[in-house]
Amino acid sequence: MSDYAFFHKQFMPLSEAKIGVLTHALHYGTACFEGIRGNWDSKEGRFCVFRLQDHYKRMLGGCRMLRITLPYSVDKLCQLTGELVERSGYRQDVYIRPLAYKSSEALGVRLHNLDDDFLIVVTTLPPYLDAENGVRSCVSSWRRVDDTMIPPRGKICGIYANSALAKTEACENGFDEAILLTQDGHVSEGSGENIFLVTGGKLITPLPSDNILMGVTRDSVMTLAKNELGIDTIERQVDRSELYVAEECFFTGTAANVAPILEIDHRPIGNGKIGKVTAKLQKLFAEVMVGRNAKYPEWYYLVSPKL
Ligand SMILES: Cc1ncc(COP(=O)(O)O)c(C=O)c1O
């Protein structure tokens, strides 16, 4: 059992997968990636890869933006991922990181006249935020990149310099996570998560046009809230001060799952404890993620390793 890669169209231990120092994507951020969880179900002896097709659909959207052409359909990408997970030998929860990138070893900022390549890594990822106890957050002094700069609806590597600036600033100031505002001062999202508010018993979350990544977890939580709890989500512009007076707030993301926000800018959210709606959604999502909800079969890609 080890970290494994699909690289240069072959499966190999991660330690053997190397790229050249002049690789275009390394210098210019000309790549897009995904983060996907494959949850190990020891009872059934299989991995339940969460919304694999949806992650690959989003990645192929990013490829279009960056003019990366891959010789793979969504189905083929899923099949390669399944084979990689199986070959890794892991029999525990895994984290899958596909990356489509400009692979030419060439200097010069552009998207054209460059080769494209694709790799996948399977590894493990400890909890990214303390979803169990809740997190303390702050509004960042950095603003979220705009669609007119680098399109945030693609998970484009270069954008993550923006996220990294915000995350490190937040951590060095004693917080767990940053919340970024748009150029015109509306709430956008966390450095690696979407954000939700609970106000008047309803869920509120920023609009796609407020430069968010269209999160797979965001969509799952909206669906679960509606179907399982009868709670509608309103997608609309959100002011910074609405965060301070919300009844509850939480982040959603593949790395963070559903992570309650207990405090923003030193102001407790609600009573400063994990809210009721957040707790219900956390529980529902945790069950759904590991395949224990027969209502959403299209959300799972099952990988059953030969034992
Ligand atoms: C900037 C950003 N926003 C939101 C998300 C949440 O997206 P998802 O739920 O698809 O993981 C992520 C994580 O990929 C992210 O990096």
The ligand as an SDF file (V2000), in Angstrom:
LIG
                    3D

 16 16  0  0  0  0  0  0  0  0999 V2000
  -11.5460   27.7300   -3.8890 C   0  0  0  0  0  0  0  0  0  0  0  0
  -12.4250   26.5620   -3.5950 C   0  0  0  0  0  0  0  0  0  0  0  0
  -13.7270   26.7640   -3.3490 N   0  0  0  0  0  0  0  0  0  0  0  0
  -14.5600   25.7590   -3.0700 C   0  0  0  0  0  0  0  0  0  0  0  0
  -14.1090   24.4510   -3.0070 C   0  0  0  0  0  0  0  0  0  0  0  0
  -15.0730   23.3540   -2.7080 C   0  0  0  0  0  0  0  0  0  0  0  0
  -15.3030   22.5700   -3.8490 O   0  0  0  0  0  0  0  0  0  0  0  0
  -15.6750   21.0300   -3.7400 P   0  0  0  0  0  0  0  0  0  0  0  0
  -16.8280   20.9280   -2.8370 O   0  0  0  0  0  0  0  0  0  0  0  0
  -16.0020   20.6400   -5.1450 O   0  0  0  0  0  0  0  0  0  0  0  0
  -14.4740   20.3270   -3.2240 O   0  0  0  0  0  0  0  0  0  0  0  0
  -12.7520   24.1940   -3.2380 C   0  0  0  0  0  0  0  0  0  0  0  0
  -12.2520   22.8310   -3.1810 C   0  0  0  0  0  0  0  0  0  0  0  0
  -12.0060   22.2230   -4.1830 O   0  0  0  0  0  0  0  0  0  0  0  0
  -11.8930   25.2700   -3.5540 C   0  0  0  0  0  0  0  0  0  0  0  0
  -10.5840   25.0600   -3.7750 O   0  0  0  0  0  0  0  0  0  0  0  0
  1  2  1  0
  2  3  1  0
  2 15  2  0
  3  4  2  0
  4  5  1  0
  5  6  1  0
  5 12  2  0
  6  7  1  0
  7  8  1  0
  8  9  2  0
  8 10  1  0
  8 11  1  0
 12 13  1  0
 12 15  1  0
 13 14  2  0
 15 16  1  0
M  END
$$$$
